[in-house]
Amino acid sequence: MANKSYKKSEKESFFTKVVNWVLTLALAYFIGSQVCTEANNNLRIAQISDAHFSSYEQNTSYKTLEDSAALLDDAIMQVNTSGAYDFVIFTGDLINTPKVSELENFLSHAKRLVYPWYAIDGNHDICIDGPLTKTKFMSVIGKNNSNMKQNNIYYAFTPKRGYRVICLDSIIDNKITTNGRISQEQLEWLQNELNTYKKETIVLCTHVPVMEPYSSSNHKMENEYELKRVLRTHKNPVIVLQGHYHAARLVQNENMLVISCPSLVSFPNAFRVININTGKSKVKVDVFLKETNLKDIQTHARVRLMGTQLLYGDETDRDNSFEMRREDK
């Protein structure tokens, strides 16, 4: 009897091991598939704004132009060495003075990025009567960046399933002004994009802000209410990446998250990292401020500028996490 009992226990032990092994494999597969799903729904972006690259200009009280190349190289190095990005976006004012030669010099640095990158125009990038028109701006960049062969100054692309990136042209080029405006033709195009990609999480890139980080009547979007009205027709999250004001500010307004990026050449000499994860019922966005490693330049920029807190923002404007409702219908 003892021998039979021993054999029975041995069989039960073997059976238990098999069951545990199968359950372990099943659990591992489930966890792995969940991780893969999460990873596939994740979009990681580096936003660099207002680099104001200059190869010859001296510093001002507001901009460390003499160090613009070093600051740009440091941001590119940080991006290249800090993990995988789906793309990098320059949200305007790539250069400080609108010259073709300056844009070409900027691009010689930008081409060192190891990830796909895109750019939109800022008011410092475009001439009214000079050679660097919007058409020329896109042509010069297109020759140096295979991702930007399109002729239109505003454009859209799909970096990954579930996301649509819309890049706006907010620059007025028929008069001298630092205000911005979205043309009626572009508003209609934007509405069509939103109608076509109803289920997608939208990443909207603009130089002149959709929502001001602080009040400035001579920098704001002239038809901001029209633009907001169009954007609010999109029921799923809209994440806005904007520049122009050189300020770090984060504002969530219902289903819209507005991310204002500071400038590379003005304190705090920083850029943004945005991590977006789209789930079935919600979208989570983690936003980080990445300051330059060139601390002597940053200190110099701080002491030369009044009102640095306005540009640096509160702690919650630098690093923060947000959740937004999503409709999967």
C-alpha beads as a LAMMPS data file, in Angstrom:
LAMMPS data file: protein, C-alpha beads

329 atoms
328 bonds

1 atom types
1 bond types

-500.0 500.0 xlo xhi
-500.0 500.0 ylo yhi
-500.0 500.0 zlo zhi

Masses

1 110.0

Atoms # bond

1 1 1 0.000 0.000 0.000
2 1 1 2.799 2.379 0.850
3 1 1 4.439 1.705 -2.560
4 1 1 1.169 2.412 -4.444
5 1 1 0.670 5.595 -2.425
6 1 1 4.194 6.720 -3.303
7 1 1 3.624 6.079 -7.053
8 1 1 0.312 7.946 -6.914
9 1 1 1.966 10.940 -5.221
10 1 1 4.770 10.831 -7.792
11 1 1 2.221 10.936 -10.646
12 1 1 0.332 13.796 -8.964
13 1 1 3.607 15.682 -8.451
14 1 1 4.536 15.250 -12.125
15 1 1 1.042 16.305 -13.211
16 1 1 1.207 19.369 -10.935
17 1 1 4.565 20.363 -12.446
18 1 1 3.175 20.083 -15.980
19 1 1 0.109 22.153 -15.076
20 1 1 2.270 24.794 -13.380
21 1 1 4.607 24.884 -16.371
22 1 1 1.695 25.358 -18.789
23 1 1 0.151 28.044 -16.586
24 1 1 3.495 29.826 -16.311
25 1 1 3.906 29.818 -20.097
26 1 1 0.356 31.081 -20.551
27 1 1 0.881 33.847 -17.996
28 1 1 4.189 34.829 -19.577
29 1 1 2.543 34.968 -23.010
30 1 1 -0.311 37.080 -21.650
31 1 1 2.021 39.523 -19.901
32 1 1 4.273 39.666 -22.930
33 1 1 1.386 40.355 -25.273
34 1 1 0.153 43.110 -22.975
35 1 1 3.613 44.696 -22.878
36 1 1 3.853 44.503 -26.659
37 1 1 0.406 46.032 -27.017
38 1 1 1.328 48.859 -24.696
39 1 1 4.600 49.409 -26.561
40 1 1 2.800 49.449 -29.919
41 1 1 0.364 52.072 -28.609
42 1 1 3.172 54.280 -27.332
43 1 1 4.454 57.359 -29.191
44 1 1 7.641 59.085 -28.028
45 1 1 8.450 62.556 -29.341
46 1 1 11.254 65.066 -28.805
47 1 1 10.128 68.669 -29.336
48 1 1 12.846 71.263 -29.951
49 1 1 11.668 74.832 -30.365
50 1 1 13.087 78.277 -31.067
51 1 1 16.674 77.175 -31.645
52 1 1 17.363 80.579 -33.264
53 1 1 20.513 79.169 -34.833
54 1 1 23.018 81.841 -35.839
55 1 1 26.497 81.487 -37.268
56 1 1 27.520 85.126 -36.839
57 1 1 25.289 87.138 -34.484
58 1 1 26.194 88.302 -30.993
59 1 1 24.265 87.594 -27.802
60 1 1 21.348 89.768 -26.808
61 1 1 19.824 90.206 -23.370
62 1 1 17.240 87.595 -24.384
63 1 1 19.112 85.121 -26.603
64 1 1 22.543 83.478 -26.308
65 1 1 23.032 83.497 -30.081
66 1 1 26.798 82.976 -29.893
67 1 1 26.149 79.604 -28.261
68 1 1 23.208 78.588 -30.467
69 1 1 25.207 75.932 -32.354
70 1 1 26.570 74.393 -29.136
71 1 1 23.085 74.331 -27.568
72 1 1 21.603 72.701 -30.678
73 1 1 24.352 70.071 -30.744
74 1 1 23.791 69.338 -27.052
75 1 1 20.038 68.832 -27.578
76 1 1 20.716 66.540 -30.555
77 1 1 23.250 64.557 -28.526
78 1 1 20.758 64.153 -25.664
79 1 1 18.072 62.911 -28.050
80 1 1 20.429 60.526 -29.842
81 1 1 21.591 58.942 -26.582
82 1 1 18.369 58.778 -24.523
83 1 1 16.457 55.885 -26.016
84 1 1 14.229 55.397 -29.038
85 1 1 12.043 58.207 -30.408
86 1 1 9.354 57.872 -33.058
87 1 1 10.268 61.312 -34.357
88 1 1 11.697 64.736 -33.484
89 1 1 9.815 67.946 -34.301
90 1 1 11.300 71.453 -34.552
91 1 1 8.396 73.820 -33.818
92 1 1 9.630 76.927 -35.596
93 1 1 12.314 79.611 -35.435
94 1 1 14.985 77.187 -36.527
95 1 1 17.188 80.174 -37.380
96 1 1 17.410 83.702 -36.040
97 1 1 17.734 85.553 -39.359
98 1 1 15.892 84.349 -42.480
99 1 1 18.763 83.544 -44.824
100 1 1 19.153 80.454 -46.988
101 1 1 22.772 80.082 -45.844
102 1 1 21.701 80.113 -42.180
103 1 1 19.030 77.478 -42.795
104 1 1 21.591 75.301 -44.576
105 1 1 23.974 75.720 -41.619
106 1 1 21.194 74.720 -39.227
107 1 1 20.419 71.636 -41.314
108 1 1 24.056 70.520 -41.223
109 1 1 23.534 70.079 -37.466
110 1 1 19.973 68.704 -37.602
111 1 1 21.063 65.945 -39.984
112 1 1 23.035 64.412 -37.108
113 1 1 19.777 63.220 -35.532
114 1 1 19.509 59.439 -35.715
115 1 1 15.687 59.523 -35.606
116 1 1 13.197 60.812 -38.182
117 1 1 12.705 64.552 -37.831
118 1 1 10.322 67.197 -39.107
119 1 1 10.073 70.992 -38.912
120 1 1 7.541 73.794 -39.182
121 1 1 8.209 77.446 -39.914
122 1 1 8.496 80.239 -37.373
123 1 1 8.378 83.994 -37.879
124 1 1 12.192 84.181 -37.819
125 1 1 12.437 81.595 -40.605
126 1 1 10.487 83.453 -43.307
127 1 1 11.256 86.665 -45.233
128 1 1 8.568 89.002 -46.472
129 1 1 10.602 90.395 -49.368
130 1 1 13.754 88.297 -49.072
131 1 1 14.912 85.010 -50.589
132 1 1 13.693 82.690 -47.812
133 1 1 10.026 82.407 -48.696
134 1 1 7.813 79.586 -47.418
135 1 1 8.323 77.733 -50.687
136 1 1 12.093 78.112 -50.450
137 1 1 12.044 77.093 -46.788
138 1 1 10.394 73.780 -47.653
139 1 1 12.595 73.268 -50.703
140 1 1 15.852 73.690 -48.766
141 1 1 14.696 71.381 -45.960
142 1 1 13.397 68.812 -48.460
143 1 1 16.821 68.569 -50.071
144 1 1 18.293 67.675 -46.679
145 1 1 15.487 65.574 -45.204
146 1 1 13.756 62.738 -47.056
147 1 1 10.773 62.972 -44.652
148 1 1 9.919 66.478 -45.887
149 1 1 9.703 66.226 -49.665
150 1 1 6.192 67.720 -49.738
151 1 1 5.771 71.170 -51.289
152 1 1 3.057 72.459 -48.967
153 1 1 4.165 74.450 -45.922
154 1 1 1.498 72.704 -43.820
155 1 1 1.262 68.927 -43.883
156 1 1 0.352 65.788 -41.916
157 1 1 1.737 62.301 -41.439
158 1 1 1.043 59.056 -39.585
159 1 1 4.050 58.029 -37.468
160 1 1 2.296 54.980 -36.049
161 1 1 -1.132 53.366 -36.124
162 1 1 -3.559 55.267 -33.896
163 1 1 -1.838 58.655 -34.273
164 1 1 -2.038 61.515 -36.746
165 1 1 0.470 64.375 -36.619
166 1 1 -0.724 67.674 -38.112
167 1 1 1.852 70.413 -38.753
168 1 1 0.409 73.896 -39.216
169 1 1 1.773 77.020 -40.852
170 1 1 0.931 79.836 -38.433
171 1 1 3.184 82.525 -39.973
172 1 1 1.886 85.712 -41.603
173 1 1 4.146 86.548 -44.558
174 1 1 2.466 89.552 -46.157
175 1 1 3.259 92.086 -43.424
176 1 1 5.810 92.598 -40.651
177 1 1 4.319 91.094 -37.488
178 1 1 5.069 88.528 -34.812
179 1 1 1.397 87.591 -34.555
180 1 1 0.189 84.446 -36.271
181 1 1 -2.799 83.315 -38.275
182 1 1 -4.167 80.104 -39.779
183 1 1 -5.517 80.738 -43.281
184 1 1 -9.094 79.826 -44.162
185 1 1 -7.824 77.298 -46.704
186 1 1 -5.727 75.677 -44.007
187 1 1 -8.617 75.627 -41.513
188 1 1 -10.718 73.742 -44.060
189 1 1 -7.849 71.311 -44.658
190 1 1 -7.475 70.842 -40.883
191 1 1 -11.193 70.109 -40.513
192 1 1 -10.940 67.492 -43.250
193 1 1 -7.955 65.876 -41.472
194 1 1 -9.907 65.692 -38.213
195 1 1 -12.948 64.251 -39.989
196 1 1 -10.811 61.624 -41.725
197 1 1 -8.916 60.574 -38.589
198 1 1 -11.737 60.619 -36.036
199 1 1 -10.443 57.667 -34.015
200 1 1 -6.822 58.786 -33.884
201 1 1 -5.012 60.687 -31.156
202 1 1 -4.039 63.984 -32.798
203 1 1 -0.648 65.632 -32.265
204 1 1 -0.904 69.213 -33.535
205 1 1 2.331 71.167 -34.097
206 1 1 2.311 74.960 -34.420
207 1 1 4.769 77.783 -33.829
208 1 1 2.323 80.509 -32.788
209 1 1 0.292 79.085 -29.872
210 1 1 -3.229 77.749 -29.918
211 1 1 -3.376 78.880 -26.275
212 1 1 -1.045 81.560 -24.909
213 1 1 1.279 80.477 -22.058
214 1 1 1.160 84.113 -20.950
215 1 1 -0.515 87.191 -22.398
216 1 1 1.239 88.956 -25.298
217 1 1 -0.947 90.880 -27.744
218 1 1 1.822 91.143 -30.339
219 1 1 2.652 87.398 -30.385
220 1 1 -0.748 85.720 -30.243
221 1 1 -2.771 83.855 -32.869
222 1 1 -5.120 86.353 -34.503
223 1 1 -7.848 83.781 -35.170
224 1 1 -7.278 81.524 -32.183
225 1 1 -11.019 81.133 -31.523
226 1 1 -11.674 79.832 -35.025
227 1 1 -8.800 77.386 -34.656
228 1 1 -10.022 76.165 -31.257
229 1 1 -13.533 75.737 -32.621
230 1 1 -12.240 73.428 -35.343
231 1 1 -10.059 71.462 -32.924
232 1 1 -12.951 70.907 -30.507
233 1 1 -14.869 69.034 -33.187
234 1 1 -12.401 66.179 -32.625
235 1 1 -13.823 63.975 -29.857
236 1 1 -10.574 62.128 -29.158
237 1 1 -7.530 63.765 -27.505
238 1 1 -5.667 66.597 -29.228
239 1 1 -2.113 67.188 -27.981
240 1 1 -0.736 70.571 -29.056
241 1 1 3.027 71.173 -29.326
242 1 1 3.743 74.899 -29.601
243 1 1 6.610 77.392 -29.292
244 1 1 7.142 81.129 -30.012
245 1 1 6.787 82.379 -26.417
246 1 1 9.985 80.677 -25.165
247 1 1 8.044 79.489 -22.127
248 1 1 7.473 76.202 -20.320
249 1 1 3.767 75.791 -19.673
250 1 1 1.376 72.813 -19.541
251 1 1 -2.392 73.296 -19.697
252 1 1 -5.138 70.700 -20.059
253 1 1 -8.482 72.032 -21.293
254 1 1 -11.060 69.253 -21.531
255 1 1 -9.801 66.899 -24.241
256 1 1 -6.970 69.174 -25.348
257 1 1 -3.479 69.212 -23.813
258 1 1 -1.361 72.257 -24.701
259 1 1 2.410 71.830 -24.340
260 1 1 4.422 75.051 -24.587
261 1 1 8.110 74.468 -25.202
262 1 1 10.859 76.848 -24.055
263 1 1 13.645 78.039 -26.333
264 1 1 17.097 76.516 -26.726
265 1 1 18.785 79.959 -26.796
266 1 1 16.838 81.579 -23.935
267 1 1 16.735 80.429 -20.329
268 1 1 15.987 77.650 -19.400
269 1 1 17.726 76.475 -22.629
270 1 1 15.650 73.313 -22.818
271 1 1 13.514 71.049 -24.983
272 1 1 10.613 68.656 -24.389
273 1 1 10.164 64.898 -24.329
274 1 1 6.558 63.747 -24.738
275 1 1 5.496 60.156 -24.150
276 1 1 1.936 59.298 -25.270
277 1 1 0.191 55.997 -24.591
278 1 1 -3.193 55.405 -26.189
279 1 1 -5.448 52.848 -24.525
280 1 1 -8.983 51.769 -25.366
281 1 1 -10.716 54.324 -23.139
282 1 1 -8.015 56.848 -22.233
283 1 1 -4.775 58.435 -23.363
284 1 1 -1.947 59.010 -20.910
285 1 1 0.643 61.696 -21.643
286 1 1 3.894 62.133 -19.735
287 1 1 5.729 65.402 -20.416
288 1 1 9.315 66.182 -19.425
289 1 1 11.572 69.226 -19.642
290 1 1 15.139 68.403 -20.689
291 1 1 17.559 71.200 -19.843
292 1 1 20.881 71.691 -21.556
293 1 1 23.978 69.992 -20.160
294 1 1 25.901 73.212 -20.893
295 1 1 25.359 74.693 -17.454
296 1 1 27.742 77.643 -17.857
297 1 1 25.736 78.817 -20.857
298 1 1 22.460 78.270 -18.973
299 1 1 23.726 80.289 -15.989
300 1 1 24.828 83.066 -18.342
301 1 1 21.392 83.067 -19.964
302 1 1 19.678 83.267 -16.567
303 1 1 21.631 86.222 -15.178
304 1 1 21.151 88.290 -18.349
305 1 1 17.366 87.921 -18.363
306 1 1 14.678 89.468 -16.189
307 1 1 11.559 87.435 -15.355
308 1 1 13.083 83.993 -15.770
309 1 1 10.283 82.364 -13.739
310 1 1 7.792 83.330 -16.437
311 1 1 9.814 81.239 -18.919
312 1 1 10.766 78.423 -16.535
313 1 1 7.242 77.971 -15.212
314 1 1 6.201 76.130 -12.081
315 1 1 7.378 72.614 -11.310
316 1 1 4.115 71.258 -12.728
317 1 1 4.853 73.079 -16.010
318 1 1 8.136 71.257 -16.414
319 1 1 7.376 67.591 -15.675
320 1 1 3.824 66.309 -15.415
321 1 1 1.419 63.501 -16.348
322 1 1 -2.071 63.800 -17.817
323 1 1 -4.980 61.518 -18.669
324 1 1 -7.610 62.213 -21.312
325 1 1 -10.771 60.385 -22.228
326 1 1 -10.847 58.444 -25.482
327 1 1 -13.758 57.139 -27.576
328 1 1 -13.041 53.900 -29.406
329 1 1 -15.990 54.157 -31.801

Bonds

1 1 1 2
2 1 2 3
3 1 3 4
4 1 4 5
5 1 5 6
6 1 6 7
7 1 7 8
8 1 8 9
9 1 9 10
10 1 10 11
11 1 11 12
12 1 12 13
13 1 13 14
14 1 14 15
15 1 15 16
16 1 16 17
17 1 17 18
18 1 18 19
19 1 19 20
20 1 20 21
21 1 21 22
22 1 22 23
23 1 23 24
24 1 24 25
25 1 25 26
26 1 26 27
27 1 27 28
28 1 28 29
29 1 29 30
30 1 30 31
31 1 31 32
32 1 32 33
33 1 33 34
34 1 34 35
35 1 35 36
36 1 36 37
37 1 37 38
38 1 38 39
39 1 39 40
40 1 40 41
41 1 41 42
42 1 42 43
43 1 43 44
44 1 44 45
45 1 45 46
46 1 46 47
47 1 47 48
48 1 48 49
49 1 49 50
50 1 50 51
51 1 51 52
52 1 52 53
53 1 53 54
54 1 54 55
55 1 55 56
56 1 56 57
57 1 57 58
58 1 58 59
59 1 59 60
60 1 60 61
61 1 61 62
62 1 62 63
63 1 63 64
64 1 64 65
65 1 65 66
66 1 66 67
67 1 67 68
68 1 68 69
69 1 69 70
70 1 70 71
71 1 71 72
72 1 72 73
73 1 73 74
74 1 74 75
75 1 75 76
76 1 76 77
77 1 77 78
78 1 78 79
79 1 79 80
80 1 80 81
81 1 81 82
82 1 82 83
83 1 83 84
84 1 84 85
85 1 85 86
86 1 86 87
87 1 87 88
88 1 88 89
89 1 89 90
90 1 90 91
91 1 91 92
92 1 92 93
93 1 93 94
94 1 94 95
95 1 95 96
96 1 96 97
97 1 97 98
98 1 98 99
99 1 99 100
100 1 100 101
101 1 101 102
102 1 102 103
103 1 103 104
104 1 104 105
105 1 105 106
106 1 106 107
107 1 107 108
108 1 108 109
109 1 109 110
110 1 110 111
111 1 111 112
112 1 112 113
113 1 113 114
114 1 114 115
115 1 115 116
116 1 116 117
117 1 117 118
118 1 118 119
119 1 119 120
120 1 120 121
121 1 121 122
122 1 122 123
123 1 123 124
124 1 124 125
125 1 125 126
126 1 126 127
127 1 127 128
128 1 128 129
129 1 129 130
130 1 130 131
131 1 131 132
132 1 132 133
133 1 133 134
134 1 134 135
135 1 135 136
136 1 136 137
137 1 137 138
138 1 138 139
139 1 139 140
140 1 140 141
141 1 141 142
142 1 142 143
143 1 143 144
144 1 144 145
145 1 145 146
146 1 146 147
147 1 147 148
148 1 148 149
149 1 149 150
150 1 150 151
151 1 151 152
152 1 152 153
153 1 153 154
154 1 154 155
155 1 155 156
156 1 156 157
157 1 157 158
158 1 158 159
159 1 159 160
160 1 160 161
161 1 161 162
162 1 162 163
163 1 163 164
164 1 164 165
165 1 165 166
166 1 166 167
167 1 167 168
168 1 168 169
169 1 169 170
170 1 170 171
171 1 171 172
172 1 172 173
173 1 173 174
174 1 174 175
175 1 175 176
176 1 176 177
177 1 177 178
178 1 178 179
179 1 179 180
180 1 180 181
181 1 181 182
182 1 182 183
183 1 183 184
184 1 184 185
185 1 185 186
186 1 186 187
187 1 187 188
188 1 188 189
189 1 189 190
190 1 190 191
191 1 191 192
192 1 192 193
193 1 193 194
194 1 194 195
195 1 195 196
196 1 196 197
197 1 197 198
198 1 198 199
199 1 199 200
200 1 200 201
201 1 201 202
202 1 202 203
203 1 203 204
204 1 204 205
205 1 205 206
206 1 206 207
207 1 207 208
208 1 208 209
209 1 209 210
210 1 210 211
211 1 211 212
212 1 212 213
213 1 213 214
214 1 214 215
215 1 215 216
216 1 216 217
217 1 217 218
218 1 218 219
219 1 219 220
220 1 220 221
221 1 221 222
222 1 222 223
223 1 223 224
224 1 224 225
225 1 225 226
226 1 226 227
227 1 227 228
228 1 228 229
229 1 229 230
230 1 230 231
231 1 231 232
232 1 232 233
233 1 233 234
234 1 234 235
235 1 235 236
236 1 236 237
237 1 237 238
238 1 238 239
239 1 239 240
240 1 240 241
241 1 241 242
242 1 242 243
243 1 243 244
244 1 244 245
245 1 245 246
246 1 246 247
247 1 247 248
248 1 248 249
249 1 249 250
250 1 250 251
251 1 251 252
252 1 252 253
253 1 253 254
254 1 254 255
255 1 255 256
256 1 256 257
257 1 257 258
258 1 258 259
259 1 259 260
260 1 260 261
261 1 261 262
262 1 262 263
263 1 263 264
264 1 264 265
265 1 265 266
266 1 266 267
267 1 267 268
268 1 268 269
269 1 269 270
270 1 270 271
271 1 271 272
272 1 272 273
273 1 273 274
274 1 274 275
275 1 275 276
276 1 276 277
277 1 277 278
278 1 278 279
279 1 279 280
280 1 280 281
281 1 281 282
282 1 282 283
283 1 283 284
284 1 284 285
285 1 285 286
286 1 286 287
287 1 287 288
288 1 288 289
289 1 289 290
290 1 290 291
291 1 291 292
292 1 292 293
293 1 293 294
294 1 294 295
295 1 295 296
296 1 296 297
297 1 297 298
298 1 298 299
299 1 299 300
300 1 300 301
301 1 301 302
302 1 302 303
303 1 303 304
304 1 304 305
305 1 305 306
306 1 306 307
307 1 307 308
308 1 308 309
309 1 309 310
310 1 310 311
311 1 311 312
312 1 312 313
313 1 313 314
314 1 314 315
315 1 315 316
316 1 316 317
317 1 317 318
318 1 318 319
319 1 319 320
320 1 320 321
321 1 321 322
322 1 322 323
323 1 323 324
324 1 324 325
325 1 325 326
326 1 326 327
327 1 327 328
328 1 328 329
